[in-house]
Amino acid sequence: MKKALTLMLLTLIATSTFAQPLKIMRTDRLLTASGLPRYRKGKDINTPFIEAFRYGMSQEAKRWWTGYYEPNIPYASTEKERKKREKAYNAYEEKRDKMTDSLPHHRHLFIARPSFSPPFGFSYSPKDTALVYLEQRWDGNKKKGKKATFHSHKMKVTEAIYDSIQCLHKLAVYTSAQFDPDYTTLDGTSYHFVWYSFSGDKYARSSDNGSRTCKQLQKTFENICLALRTDNHDQLQSLMPTVYELLAHYRTLLLPDVPIDDWDLDAAVRKRNNQ
């Protein structure tokens, strides 16, 4: 009798354990996505999506910014060949500087990617304290075929707003962490935070692990996009108390040996500091 009762008890415990849903650990951190590419038919589907926003869907911009036109001339063995090589590279660099001055290159990106509508986001102007709204659009109809187009416009903001949003952007990326892949699949809108650095892009995105604070971070950046879309300075200003609160919180997520106060942000910030 005791053996039967013990067996029944163990069966009930095992059944209740299997019936319980997997508990998701909530975190304030974004998912570090750089090491977890999503593949479809053998190709990473996030790279072309991010590059479309980085270069404004311009193949010419991508070519000039990634060195596609750089001369492929071997190192010279004679003085004549050396001069020819030097002349070719000087001409290329002069033209590259002119082209890249006018072609889009949005280095630091926030992108919201809804399931059933075109993605949108924003970046930063390297020439002044302006935020750049970015939006992918679909023109045409089903019979004629849809064609993707790209829209962008700048909204000048104060230096304090520019620096605070950009600093929070960088903190969100640098405090991200790797998660169990079982918890990282999202339904609905996904949020992508990309921070350009000379050593390579740092890339983080939303996941099912997000805490209330993490969701507030993502929603705040989405609301920044909505303010930029309509050039609504009052709406953007109303978001700044939340930005400052998130800034204070995400600073605490950095490791002790990672300084933040002396971090360089955009080129415009460095230029202003040197004036």
Disulfide bonds with the S-S distance in Angstrom:
none
